[in-house]
C-alpha cells in the first residue's frame, strides 16, 4: 500500500493508472503521520504491526523472508460524533482544538470547512507559531478554495499559513512541497512522489508485486 502526501488524490490516481499500479493508496493531505521527507518505508506485518520505519536493505530483506504471522482482525473505523468532540469554549487546549479541527476536516465534509478553519485558528491562538497547525490550517483554506463554499482570499490564506509553517521548520519537505505545488515563487517539483510499503509492496518507479500475500 502507499501513503501520498498530496492535496488532490486525483493526481495520484492518474499516475497509478499510467504506471499500471493497483494497490491501495492512503491520502494524508493533513500530514497526520508527521512525515518530514519522502519516500518513507514502513515494514508492516500481517498482524498490522509496524516492524520498522525506513529499514536498511538487509533488514527489509530479513523482514520479507521471515515467517508470516497470523493476520489480526480487520480494523473497525466509524464516523466520530463531532458534537461530542467539540471542546469546551473556555477550558480547551490547543491540542483539543487541533484534534477537533482534524476531525471536522476528515469527517465533516466541505460544508463544515469553515468550522474546521475556526478550530485551527483557535488552536493557533493558544499555541502561536505551531508549525503543524499552521500547515493544516493552510490545507483547510485550500480545500475550501476548491469547493463550492469558496470565500474570497482562501487561496492567499492557504499560501500564507503554509509559508508560516515552513518558517518554523525550513527542512520540512512536505510543507515546502505544498507551496511548490501551488505557489508562484518556488521551483516546481516532480508531479508527485508516493512512498511507503507493506510486506512486499513498493510505490513508485520499479514497483513490484509481493513475494507473498
ZAMARGU-4260 file (C-alpha; in steps of 0.2 Angstrom, whole numbers, plus 5000, padded with zeros to 4 digits):
<rodrens>
0) 5000/5000/5000 | 5005/5018/4998 | 5003/5034/5008 | 5003/5050/4997 | 5006/5067/5005
5) 4995/5077/4992 | 4981/5089/4992 | 4972/5082/4977 | 4971/5062/4976 | 4966/5063/4958
10) 4983/5067/4953 | 4989/5051/4961 | 4975/5041/4953 | 4981/5046/4936 | 4999/5042/4940
15) 4994/5024/4946 | 4984/5021/4930 | 4999/5027/4920 | 5011/5016/4929 | 4998/5001/4930
20) 5000/5000/4949 | 4984/4994/4958 | 4987/4993/4976 | 4978/5004/4989 | 4984/5022/4992
25) 4980/5032/5008 | 4978/5050/5006 | 4986/5061/5020 | 4983/5078/5015 | 4985/5085/5033
30) 5001/5075/5036 | 4994/5067/5051 | 5009/5055/5050 | 5021/5069/5053 | 5031/5064/5038
35) 5045/5077/5036 | 5053/5069/5020 | 5048/5056/5007 | 5049/5042/5002 | 5047/5034/5018
40) 5045/5015/5021 | 5035/5006/5034 | 5038/4987/5036 | 5021/4981/5042 | 5017/4963/5046
45) 5001/4953/5043 | 4995/4957/5061 | 4996/4975/5057 | 5011/4979/5067 | 5024/4991/5061
50) 5040/4982/5062 | 5052/4995/5056 | 5052/5013/5049 | 5064/5016/5035 | 5073/4999/5037
55) 5090/4996/5029 | 5090/4984/5014 | 5097/4970/5024 | 5084/4972/5037 | 5070/4974/5024
60) 5075/4958/5016 | 5076/4949/5033 | 5058/4955/5036 | 5052/4949/5019 | 5059/4932/5022
65) 5053/4930/5040 | 5038/4918/5043 | 5021/4925/5041 | 5011/4930/5056 | 4993/4926/5059
70) 4983/4941/5052 | 4974/4951/5065 | 4955/4956/5064 | 4951/4970/5052 | 4950/4987/5060
75) 4933/4995/5063 | 4933/5013/5058 | 4917/5023/5062 | 4912/5041/5059 | 4916/5050/5076
80) 4902/5060/5085 | 4909/5078/5080 | 4897/5086/5093 | 4905/5076/5107 | 4922/5080/5101
85) 4920/5099/5101 | 4930/5106/5115 | 4923/5117/5129 | 4924/5135/5124 | 4935/5141/5139
90) 4944/5127/5145 | 4950/5118/5129 | 4969/5117/5125 | 4977/5120/5108 | 4979/5101/5106
95) 4960/5098/5109 | 4955/5112/5096 | 4968/5105/5084 | 4961/5087/5086 | 4943/5094/5083
100) 4948/5103/5068 | 4956/5087/5061 | 4940/5078/5064 | 4930/5091/5055 | 4941/5091/5040
105) 4941/5072/5039 | 4923/5069/5043 | 4913/5085/5041 | 4913/5087/5023 | 4915/5104/5013
110) 4900/5111/5022 | 4910/5111/5039 | 4927/5118/5032 | 4923/5135/5040 | 4921/5127/5057
115) 4937/5117/5054 | 4946/5134/5050 | 4939/5142/5065 | 4945/5127/5076 | 4963/5128/5069
120) 4963/5147/5072 | 4958/5144/5090 | 4972/5131/5092 | 4984/5144/5085 | 4979/5157/5097
125) 4983/5146/5111 | 4999/5140/5103 | 5006/5153/5091 | 5018/5148/5078 | 5014/5129/5079
130) 5020/5123/5063 | 5009/5108/5060 | 4993/5118/5065 | 4999/5132/5053 | 5001/5119/5039
135) 4984/5110/5042 | 4975/5127/5043 | 4983/5131/5025 | 4976/5114/5019 | 4959/5118/5025
140) 4959/5135/5017 | 4965/5127/5001 | 4951/5114/5001 | 4938/5127/5004 | 4945/5137/4989
145) 4942/5121/4978 | 4924/5119/4985 | 4908/5127/4981 | 4909/5136/4998 | 4925/5146/4992
150) 4927/5163/5000 | 4937/5177/4994 | 4955/5176/5000 | 4955/5157/5003 | 4969/5154/4991
155) 4980/5168/4998 | 4977/5162/5016 | 4982/5144/5012 | 4999/5151/5005 | 5001/5162/5020
160) 4999/5148/5033 | 5010/5136/5023 | 5024/5149/5022 | 5022/5152/5041 | 5023/5133/5044
165) 5039/5132/5034 | 5047/5147/5043 | 5045/5136/5059 | 5054/5121/5051 | 5063/5126/5034
170) 5068/5107/5032 | 5050/5101/5032 | 5049/5094/5014 | 5030/5090/5014 | 5026/5108/5019
175) 5039/5115/5006 | 5032/5104/4993 | 5014/5110/4996 | 5020/5128/4992 | 5030/5122/4977
180) 5014/5115/4970 | 5003/5130/4972 | 5014/5145/4975 | 5022/5155/4961 | 5039/5159/4969
185) 5047/5142/4972 | 5054/5129/4959 | 5041/5117/4953 | 5044/5099/4960 | 5041/5082/4951
190) 5022/5079/4948 | 5022/5069/4965 | 5030/5057/4975 | 5022/5042/4984 | 5031/5032/4996
195) 5028/5018/5008 | 5027/4999/5008 | 5019/4985/5017 | 5026/4967/5015 | 5032/4966/4998
200) 5024/4981/4991 | 5033/4997/4985 | 5026/5013/4977 | 5035/5022/4964 | 5046/5018/4949
205) 5052/5000/4949 | 5037/4994/4959 | 5035/4975/4960 | 5022/4963/4966 | 5023/4955/4983
210) 5033/4940/4986 | 5019/4933/4996 | 5002/4939/5002
</rodrens>
